[in-house]
Each structure stands twice: as C-alpha cells, then as structure tokens.
C-alpha cells in the first residue's frame, strides 16, 4: 500500500475512490488501523469526550492533543495523519495559529491539521498555515467547538439560506486550497451537491453516502454508543466487559493464575 498524502487525496477523488477515515488516539489502535489499510487517521478533539470523559471538546489543549498525535503518528506507516486544532488554538491570532499547527506537525508528526469554520472567518489563518507548508483540512456543518452558538449538537443546513451559505463556504475553502473538507450533520442531498461542486474530497460524518469519504469516531463504531449516523460494526464493548468480569471472577475464586500461568 502506498503512502497516503495530501495531493493523493484529491487524486483518489478524481478516480472515484472512496476514502475511509477513522479516529484514533493511541499507538496500538492506530497501528492496527494502519495494517488494515485505512486511508487516514484523525486524531480528533473528540478524545476529550471519548477518552478523557469530558462534557465536550472545548477544554482540550494543544499539549493534550499533541500527546495523542505523537502516539498515532509513531504507529502509522501508510495512513494520512490529521490532527485536530483544539478550541482557541487558532482563534486568537494568525501567529499563534501557525505556531500551534507547526507543533502538531513538527513535534507530533501529523501530516495535516484540521480546523473548524468558514473561510470568511478563518481564511487568513488557513492561508498562513498553508504558507508554512502545512496542509489544512476544513470542517463545515455541525462544528462541535461552536456548540454554544449553535445551541447544541444539531443538524445544520436545513433551510434554504443556510444551505446556500454552506455551499458557498465549501467553495471558498476549496479555492483556498484545503486538501479536504469534513461535512458534519448536514442533509445528504446538500452534502452530495457540495461534493460535486468542489475539487477536494469531502469527508462525511452524518452527511450521507454522497460524500467522497466517511469518518467515524472509533468508539462509536465499536459498541460504546454513538448517534443516529453511527453503526456498530462489532461490539467490542461487550467483549471487553466479558473479559473483565471473567478475570475478576477467577481472581476472587482463586482459579487464576493456574499452574500454566506461573513460572516453574
């Protein structure tokens, strides 16, 4: 399997190849995904919720996500590594945004950074990061770092005005040179329209099958719950519960460790 790069993402879209993207936050998980030939691994700010147990993504810091990016990048030989830029890591100043993006690449080993929001707000920031030779992935629709403005985790683009704005935002991110755009929680017909109108690949999450690729939070597809747009591909959570309960039972009963589990 050849190494996936920022330019090859667009090439795959041109060939009609769907992109499979998953989140990972640690070495063994990322290594297994890479061995399974996943196209890209997103070290998402979702780790604040699914790994750290926090209410939302807003408290995650650059240092915290950098810790996870290092583990994932150490494991992946073929997959394209995307690092989320946490809340307030790119909203304060262009200079600070470039510095934070640079840390995720130089120290963390990421191949790309992802930030939420349109070019009309973050265009200068995106240009500055790209001028530092760092690919940028956009993110439109439901942007979790804006949940207090949006009033929660709600589907976006349901009326004509917001649909028109989302399409325009996607075109502007594409014109800026974003290597891909995540489309989260928008109607599938709108996602399909956007995907057909931009040259870079779209990565859907809760946006239907018309996108150029899909991304899921690993925990959501492994049995830890999720939402309407997720699917449990295998129930790892139940298997882990059985293993934990079995271990506890045997230890308390004195049946583990048995003779075969001890040194002679």
SESE-538807 format. One record per residue: residue in one letter; residue number from 1; x, y, z of N, C-alpha, C in turn. Coordinates in steps of 0.001 Angstrom, whole numbers, padded with zeros to 6 digits. Layout:
BEGIN
 res   n     n.X     n.Y     n.Z    ca.X    ca.Y    ca.Z     c.X     c.Y     c.Z
   a NUM       X       Y       Z       X       Y       Z       X       Y       Z
...
//
This chain:
BEGIN
 res   n     n.X     n.Y     n.Z    ca.X    ca.Y    ca.Z     c.X     c.Y     c.Z
   x   1  000849 -001195  000000  000000  000000  000000  000883  001244  000000
   x   2  000599  002170 -000910  001381  003398 -000988  000963  004380  000098
   x   3  001891  005247  000465  001634  006261  001485  000574  007245  001004
   x   4 -000408  007513  001845 -001445  008491  001513 -000920  009881  001867
   x   5 -001037  010811  000931 -000555  012175  001124 -001665  013167  000818
   x   6 -001410  014435  001128 -002405  015470  000834 -002748  015519 -000654
   x   7 -001765  015531 -001578 -002112  015531 -003003 -002858  014275 -003446
   x   8 -002512  013126 -002847 -003154  011886 -003287 -004620  011808 -002871
   x   9 -005036  012606 -001883 -006450  012633 -001514 -007296  013124 -002681
   x  10 -006844  014203 -003315 -007573  014740 -004459 -007507  013772 -005653
   x  11 -006370  013123 -005832 -006228  012153 -006917 -007216  011006 -006746
   x  12 -007405  010581 -005516 -008347  009488 -005253 -009786  009916 -005551
   x  13 -010092  011164 -005235 -011431  011669 -005576 -011632  011648 -007083
   x  14 -010620  012074 -007831 -010721  012117 -009294 -010910  010719 -009880
   x  15 -010349  009712 -009208 -010513  008329 -009671 -011801  007687 -009155
   x  16 -012538  008417 -008318 -013788  007893 -007779 -013608  006920 -006637
   x  17 -012441  006967 -005987 -012177  006081 -004860 -012683  006711 -003555
   x  18 -013487  005980 -002828 -013972  006456 -001537 -012849  006415 -000493
   x  19 -012850  007378  000407 -011839  007473  001453 -012419  007008  002787
   x  20 -011720  006084  003438 -012143  005587  004746 -011255  006209  005819
   x  21 -011874  006961  006733 -011153  007671  007788 -011722  007261  009144
   x  22 -010847  007038  010122 -011270  006725  011483 -010473  007564  012469
   x  23 -011023  007726  013655 -010268  008401  014715 -009452  007373  015485
   x  24 -008311  007807  015987 -007504  007001  016904 -006752  007952  017808
   x  25 -006406  007469  018993 -005772  008326  019988 -004567  007654  020660
   x  26 -004220  006425  020219 -003113  005710  020855 -002398  004837  019827
   x  27 -001215  004364  020215 -000345  003605  019317 -000950  002282  018844
   x  28 -001386  001382  019744 -001861  000080  019262 -003082  000173  018358
   x  29 -004004  001087  018671 -005183  001246  017826 -004794  001769  016447
   x  30 -003942  002785  016405 -003516  003353  015130 -002736  002331  014307
   x  31 -001915  001522  014963 -001129  000512  014253 -002036 -000503  013574
   x  32 -003059 -000942  014295 -003988 -001913  013729 -004774 -001310  012566
   x  33 -005222 -000067  012721 -005930  000598  011621 -005041  000714  010390
   x  34 -003779  001073  010611 -002841  001222  009505 -002620 -000115  008803
   x  35 -002513 -001184  009574 -002336 -002511  008996 -003574 -002956  008219
   x  36 -004736 -002415  008584 -005979 -002708  007868 -006171 -001814  006638
   x  37 -005194 -000940  006385 -005185 -000068  005196 -006228  001038  005241
   x  38 -006513  001565  006431 -007363  002752  006486 -006633  003886  005774
   x  39 -007377  004747  005084 -006736  005809  004304 -006161  006916  005178
   x  40 -006896  007297  006193 -006448  008400  007045 -006918  008165  008468
   x  41 -006139  008680  009407 -006479  008606  010823 -006569  010022  011359
   x  42 -007705  010338  011938 -007923  011649  012550 -007702  011545  014049
   x  43 -006733  012292  014545 -006574  012426  015993 -007471  013594  016373
   x  44 -008706  013278  016667 -009722  014306  016836 -009787  014874  018236
   x  45 -010311  016093  018323 -010544  016661  019658 -011653  015908  020379
   x  46 -012298  014964  019663 -013265  014061  020289 -012642  013256  021416
   x  47 -011297  013172  021450 -010646  012432  022544 -010988  013050  023899
   x  48 -011315  014336  023920 -011705  014967  025175 -012928  014285  025770
   x  49 -013825  013820  024894 -015055  013200  025363 -014920  011684  025497
   x  50 -014441  011002  024433 -014469  009536  024431 -013314  008915  025186
   x  51 -012216  009642  025380 -011066  009109  026106 -010930  009745  027490
   x  52 -011186  011057  027575 -010968  011778  028828 -012237  011951  029656
   x  53 -013398  011654  029082 -014634  011712  029839 -015192  013102  030072
   x  54 -014800  014061  029237 -015272  015424  029422 -016609  015661  028726
   x  55 -017284  016718  029104 -018629  017001  028590 -018617  017354  027119
   x  56 -017590  018079  026680 -017481  018479  025284 -016002  018600  024910
   x  57 -015732  019135  023728 -014347  019203  023238 -013625  020487  023629
   x  58 -014310  021414  024261 -013796  022774  024389 -012600  022920  025327
   x  59 -012439  022016  026271 -011360  022165  027256 -010034  021548  026803
   x  60 -010048  020849  025678 -008833  020186  025215 -007761  021209  024854
   x  61 -006519  020937  025245 -005417  021854  024968 -004520  021303  023864
   x  62 -003659  022158  023336 -002696  021740  022321 -001754  020681  022888
   x  63 -001281  020878  024097 -000370  019908  024708 -001034  018542  024867
   x  64 -002315  018546  025215 -003015  017278  025401 -003184  016535  024082
   x  65 -003637  017223  023047 -003825  016512  021774 -002488  016142  021155
   x  66 -001462  016957  021397 -000127  016651  020895  000357  015307  021438
   x  67  000051  015038  022692  000412  013767  023324 -000154  012590  022528
   x  68 -001404  012711  022083 -002058  011636  021328 -001559  011577  019889
   x  69 -001299  012731  019288 -000799  012762  017913  000538  012031  017816
   x  70  001399  012210  018793  002697  011549  018792  002537  010031  018777
   x  71  001613  009509  019575  001407  008066  019629  000881  007530  018308
   x  72 -000071  008232  017726 -000682  007778  016470  000314  007850  015320
   x  73  001040  008940  015223  001984  009086  014113  003124  008074  014204
   x  74  003468  007659  015414  004512  006647  015578  004074  005294  015047
   x  75  002765  005066  014966  002242  003761  014566  001965  003654  013079
   x  76  001634  004761  012439  001120  004716  011062  002241  004802  010039
   x  77  002318  003809  009171  003291  003806  008097  002693  004274  006778
   x  78  001407  004039  006592  000770  004338  005313 -000325  005400  005411
   x  79 -001052  005421  006519 -002209  006305  006657 -001802  007770  006754
   x  80 -002672  008630  006276 -002529  010083  006362 -002995  010509  007748
   x  81 -002144  011206  008497 -002457  011570  009882 -002936  013017  009954
   x  82 -004152  013187  010451 -004778  014504  010582 -004903  014841  012059
   x  83 -004445  016008  012444 -004541  016444  013844 -005547  017579  013951
   x  84 -006511  017405  014824 -007454  018488  015100 -006753  019627  015832
   x  85 -007077  020845  015453 -006615  022005  016214 -007670  022317  017269
   x  86 -007302  022268  018544 -008288  022465  019604 -008851  023887  019646
   x  87 -009917  024019  020390 -010556  025316  020625 -009541  026309  021192
   x  88 -009521  027485  020633 -008638  028607  020980 -007184  028420  020536
   x  89 -006899  027358  019782 -005539  027189  019269 -005352  027917  017943
   x  90 -006455  028354  017317 -006356  029066  016037 -007282  030289  015956
   x  91 -007989  030578  017020 -008930  031708  017008 -008326  033022  017500
   x  92 -007174  032991  018150 -006657  034190  018813 -005850  035076  017880
   x  93 -004869  034483  017181 -004050  035268  016254 -003472  034349  015196
   x  94 -003135  034927  014064 -002541  034146  012981 -001208  033546  013408
   x  95 -000405  034350  014086  000910  033881  014515  000792  032686  015444
   x  96 -000123  032763  016405 -000304  031657  017343 -000861  030429  016638
   x  97 -001721  030654  015650 -002298  029541  014892 -001218  028761  014154
   x  98 -000313  029482  013498  000775  028831  012768  001689  028085  013726
   x  99  001986  028694  014866  002846  028041  015853  002213  026745  016353
   x 100  000926  026770  016659  000252  025576  017154  000161  024493  016079
   x 101 -000158  024900  014865 -000204  023929  013766  001177  023335  013541
   x 102  002195  024169  013622  003561  023704  013451  003972  022694  014492
   x 103  003534  022874  015719  003855  021920  016782  003227  020548  016493
   x 104  002002  020559  016013  001329  019292  015724  002032  018518  014615
   x 105  002659  019257  013690  003396  018622  012605  004827  018300  013020
   x 106  005555  019294  013523  006977  019116  013837  007200  018204  015038
   x 107  006441  018407  016110  006600  017591  017310  005730  016337  017278
   x 108  004529  016487  016741  003581  015374  016776  003706  014401  015626
   x 109  004172  014880  014476  004284  014000  013319  003049  013956  012458
   x 110  002108  014880  012651  000913  014934  011807  001281  015360  010398
   x 111  000466  014958  009428  000666  015346  008040 -000231  016518  007646
   x 112 -001171  016856  008505 -002209  017842  008167 -002861  018278  009467
   x 113 -003393  019493  009491 -004210  019922  010622 -005624  020216  010136
   x 114 -006584  020029  011018 -007985  020333  010694 -008491  021408  011627
   x 115 -009170  022377  011057 -009797  023408  011886 -011227  023653  011415
   x 116 -012050  024051  012350 -013473  024228  012087 -013784  025658  011675
   x 117 -014709  025793  010717 -015197  027116  010373 -014924  027529  008934
   x 118 -015619  028580  008484 -015546  029000  007088 -014372  029931  006790
   x 119 -014104  030081  005516 -013019  030956  005062 -013316  032413  005361
   x 120 -014582  032793  005414 -014910  034195  005684 -014488  034609  007091
   x 121 -014276  033636  007958 -013777  033915  009306 -012307  033530  009446
   x 122 -011941  032376  008911 -010601  031835  009147 -009728  031776  007894
   x 123 -010113  032510  006862 -009351  032474  005624 -007895  032867  005794
   x 124 -007648  033971  006502 -006264  034418  006713 -005462  033397  007504
   x 125 -006111  032776  008472 -005446  031760  009280 -005067  030550  008425
   x 126 -006006  030101  007602 -005745  028946  006741 -004601  029247  005771
   x 127 -004624  030444  005185 -003539  030822  004264 -002188  030829  004971
   x 128 -002155  031366  006170 -000895  031453  006919 -000357  030071  007260
   x 129 -001230  029179  007666 -000790  027811  007990 -000287  027115  006729
   x 130 -000998  027283  005625 -000568  026680  004371  000744  027296  003881
   x 131  000932  028586  004120  002189  029241  003746  003378  028692  004537
   x 132  003075  028067  005677  004110  027409  006462  004312  025963  006015
   x 133  003755  025626  004848  003882  024286  004249  003166  023210  005058
   x 134  002030  023576  005643  001219  022624  006400 -000148  022499  005728
   x 135 -000510  021324  005230 -001838  021140  004645 -002933  021366  005687
   x 136 -004052  021910  005213 -005183  022201  006100 -006428  021487  005585
   x 137 -007142  020862  006500 -008442  020258  006209 -009520  021128  006845
   x 138 -010549  021437  006076 -011645  022249  006580 -012705  021405  007272
   x 139 -013663  022074  007906 -014730  021383  008632 -015941  022307  008673
   x 140 -017047  021875  008046 -018266  022681  007963 -019469  021875  008435
   x 141 -020588  022571  008618 -021807  021941  009113 -021858  022074  010615
   x 142 -022086  020959  011306 -022004  020960  012764 -020537  021032  013150
   x 143 -020162  022112  013783 -018781  022273  014250 -018819  022256  015777
   x 144 -018374  021137  016394 -018549  020956  017842 -017939  022046  018714
   x 145 -016914  022746  018215 -016339  023818  019017 -017255  025041  019083
   x 146 -018338  025025  018289 -019295  026141  018276 -020650  025750  018848
   x 147 -020679  024703  019678 -021976  024200  020140 -022757  025233  020952
   x 148 -022085  026129  021653 -022810  027109  022453 -023487  028150  021558
   x 149 -022903  028423  020417 -023528  029328  019447 -024665  028612  018718
   x 150 -024438  027347  018392 -025436  026575  017640 -026569  026066  018519
   x 151 -026378  026118  019851 -027424  025649  020755 -027424  024148  020951
   x 152 -026279  023509  020710 -026171  022065  020898 -025773  021358  019624
   x 153 -025820  020025  019670 -025421  019202  018529 -026630  019008  017619
   x 154 -026786  019908  016657 -027964  019938  015800 -027584  019844  014330
   x 155 -028470  019246  013541 -028272  019184  012093 -028243  020596  011533
   x 156 -027307  020851  010627 -027159  022160  010000 -027610  022103  008535
   x 157 -027912  023266  007967 -028266  023337  006550 -029657  022854  006228
   x 158 -030612  023078  007118 -031968  022581  006879 -032854  023571  006122
   x 159 -032494  024852  006116 -033286  025846  005372 -032467  026363  004199
   x 160 -033142  027035  003274 -032500  027457  002020 -031342  028423  002248
   x 161 -031506  029317  003187 -030450  030303  003436 -029179  029635  003956
   x 162 -029346  028735  004919 -028161  028069  005479 -027557  027093  004481
   x 163 -028371  026491  003629 -027853  025601  002579 -026974  026385  001610
   x 164 -027473  027532  001204 -026719  028372  000271 -025402  028805  000884
   x 165 -025429  029164  002165 -024220  029619  002842 -023202  028483  002975
   x 166 -023671  027275  003297 -022768  026141  003428 -022104  025803  002095
   x 167 -022875  025874  001020 -022287  025603 -000298 -021224  026630 -000647
   x 168 -021520  027895 -000340 -020549  028953 -000613 -019302  028782  000260
   x 169 -019498  028428  001518 -018366  028217  002430 -017471  027086  001924
   x 170 -018091  026026  001420 -017314  024901  000910 -016498  025305 -000318
   x 171 -017116  026061 -001210 -016404  026528 -002401 -015208  027398 -002023
   x 172 -015389  028243 -001033 -014303  029140 -000625 -013159  028370  000035
   x 173 -013482  027348  000826 -012422  026526  001419 -011663  025773  000327
   x 174 -012403  025306 -000672 -011770  024604 -001786 -010843  025542 -002555
   x 175 -011305  026760 -002810 -010500  027742 -003532 -009246  028132 -002744
   x 176 -009349  028082 -001411 -008184  028384 -000566 -007116  027300 -000650
   x 177 -007522  026119 -001115 -006559  025023 -001238 -006633  023977 -000155
   x 178 -007720  023930  000598 -007852  022882  001614 -007750  021508  000954
   x 179 -007042  020589  001597 -006834  019268  000998 -008077  018394  001093
   x 180 -009010  018734  001974 -010280  018027  002122 -011176  018862  003027
   x 181 -012460  018514  003042 -013421  019228  003888 -014315  018206  004576
   x 182 -014344  018240  005900 -015290  017421  006655 -016656  018101  006620
   x 183 -017681  017327  006296 -019063  017809  006320 -019805  017021  007394
   x 184 -020185  017707  008460 -020778  017015  009603 -022231  017399  009808
   x 185 -023076  016389  009907 -024502  016548  010254 -025201  017564  009359
   x 186 -025178  017316  008063 -025956  018125  007122 -026786  017174  006267
   x 187 -027884  017642  005640 -028715  016764  004819 -027910  016105  003704
   x 188 -028184  014844  003405 -027387  014120  002413 -027426  014720  001014
   x 189 -028556  015288  000622 -028611  015886 -000717 -027726  017121 -000806
   x 190 -027634  017887  000279 -026754  019048  000314 -025288  018601  000282
   x 191 -024967  017569  001038 -023592  017055  001040 -023195  016563 -000345
   x 192 -024131  015944 -001047 -023848  015448 -002395 -023626  016610 -003364
   x 193 -024424  017666 -003219 -024244  018860 -004056 -022880  019492 -003820
   x 194 -022511  019624 -002565 -021217  020221 -002230 -020086  019360 -002775
   x 195 -020199  018046 -002595 -019148  017132 -003047 -018926  017235 -004546
   x 196 -020000  017449 -005289 -019894  017557 -006744 -019340  018909 -007186
   x 197 -019408  019911 -006305 -019028  021269 -006698 -017597  021635 -006320
   x 198 -016942  020832 -005453 -015582  021159 -005010 -014590  020151 -005585
   x 199 -013349  020586 -005771 -012321  019700 -006323 -011675  018830 -005260
   x 200 -011670  019290 -004011 -011076  018486 -002941 -012110  017490 -002420
   x 201 -011666  016378 -001835 -012620  015393 -001324 -013389  015898 -000103
   x 202 -014625  015474  000000 -015436  015743  001186 -015470  014470  002030
   x 203 -015365  014656  003341 -015390  013527  004279 -016630  013692  005151
   x 204 -017572  012806  004986 -018840  012947  005681 -018870  012260  007033
   x 205 -019612  012871  007938 -019958  012231  009215 -021378  012683  009530
   x 206 -022315  011787  009335 -023715  012159  009449 -024169  013012  008293
   x 207 -023570  012808  007118 -023907  013612  005944 -024254  012747  004735
   x 208 -024508  011474  004940 -024956  010606  003867 -023832  010005  003040
   x 209 -024245  009191  002063 -023297  008414  001262 -022753  009171  000060
   x 210 -023224  010386 -000173 -022795  011130 -001344 -021467  011838 -001194
   x 211 -020851  011764 -000020 -019539  012377  000182 -018455  011494 -000445
   x 212 -017265  012064 -000582 -016152  011327 -001182 -015510  010348 -000211
   x 213 -015834  010460  001050 -015319  009548  002059 -016144  009668  003325
   x 214 -015805  008865  004310 -016523  008878  005580 -015520  008852  006725
   x 215 -015916  009429  007859 -015125  009337  009077 -016060  008982  010224
   x 216 -015603  008121  011115 -016338  007794  012337 -015394  007840  013520
   x 217 -015945  008208  014657 -015206  008097  015905 -015118  006612  016247
   x 218 -013902  006132  016462 -013673  004702  016652 -014562  004111  017738
   x 219 -014713  004799  018847 -015510  004267  019951 -016986  004119  019564
   x 220 -017469  005002  018692 -018870  004943  018280 -019165  003704  017433
   x 221 -018170  003229  016664 -018430  002087  015792 -018004  000759  016412
   x 222 -017551  000829  017685 -017092 -000377  018363 -017977 -000754  019553
   x 223 -019140 -000102  019684 -020101 -000531  020686 -020267  000363  021896
   x 224 -019607  001542  021877 -019733  002444  023024 -020877  003441  022856
   x 225 -021783  003182  021942 -022894  004107  021756 -022777  004832  020445
   x 226 -023016  006140  020472 -022993  006910  019229 -024336  007558  018972
   x 227 -024544  007967  017729 -025769  008670  017369 -026424  007982  016180
   x 228 -027427  008634  015619 -028189  008068  014505 -027308  007666  013327
   x 229 -026262  008478  013057 -025476  008238  011843 -024318  007254  012054
   x 230 -024156  006720  013274 -023084  005756  013504 -023625  004334  013396
   x 231 -022722  003397  013214 -023082  001982  013123 -022101  001188  013963
   x 232 -022612  000220  014729 -021748 -000662  015496 -021288 -001790  014572
   x 233 -020045 -001724  014130 -019521 -002744  013223 -019150 -004017  013972
   x 234 -018738 -003892  015200 -018534 -005043  016078 -018611 -004551  017519
   x 235 -019205 -005374  018396 -019461 -004939  019766 -018278 -005273  020669
   x 236 -017218 -004487  020543 -016026 -004692  021361 -016320 -004420  022833
   x 237 -017193 -003473  023105 -017508 -003118  024490 -018028 -004336  025257
   x 238 -018934 -005101  024653 -019482 -006278  025319 -018409 -007346  025533
   x 239 -017522 -007509  024539 -016440 -008486  024674 -015491 -008095  025807
   x 240 -015208 -006810  025923 -014329 -006341  026994 -014983 -006540  028350
   x 241 -016279 -006271  028431 -016997 -006486  029697 -016909 -007946  030116
   x 242 -017068 -008867  029154 -017000 -010296  029457 -015603 -010676  029954
   x 243 -014570 -010103  029319 -013197 -010398  029738 -012919 -009863  031134
   x 244 -013346 -008637  031406 -013120 -008040  032723 -013842 -008836  033814
   x 245 -015116 -009180  033543 -015890 -009932  034530 -015300 -011317  034761
   x 246 -014817 -011953  033682 -014212 -013269  033819 -012943 -013230  034660
   x 247 -012128 -012216  034419 -010885 -012046  035183 -011186 -011825  036662
   x 248 -012108 -010914  036943 -012451 -010604  038331 -012973 -011843  039058
   x 249 -013841 -012591  038369 -014415 -013803  038966 -013339 -014831  039298
   x 250 -012405 -015053  038359 -011378 -016069  038572 -010366 -015657  039644
   x 251 -010027 -014382  039684 -009104 -013915  040722 -009723 -014101  042103
   x 252 -010989 -013709  042236 -011643 -013817  043537 -011882 -015262  043950
   x 253 -012037 -016141  042933 -012235 -017563  043234 -010921 -018293  043433
   x 254 -009820 -017634  043127 -008516 -018264  043286 -008148 -019204  042153
   x 255 -008853 -019169  041042 -008571 -020065  039909 -007619 -019448  038891
   x 256 -007351 -018193  039015 -006328 -017530  038193 -005377 -016793  039129
   x 257 -004049 -016977  038930 -003413 -017778  037866 -003371 -019259  038204
   x 258 -003539 -020076  037149 -003415 -021527  037296 -001952 -021919  037103
   x 259 -001680 -023232  037192 -000300 -023707  037083  000356 -023258  035781
   x 260 -000414 -023303  034676  000167 -022958  033360  000478 -021483  033196
   x 261  000019 -020648  034134  000275 -019212  034072  001415 -018792  034997
   x 262  002140 -019789  035558  003199 -019472  036513  004543 -019976  035982
   x 263  005630 -019356  036451  006973 -019831  036118  007286 -021054  036981
   x 264  007979 -022014  036394  008349 -023220  037151  009535 -022896  038060
//
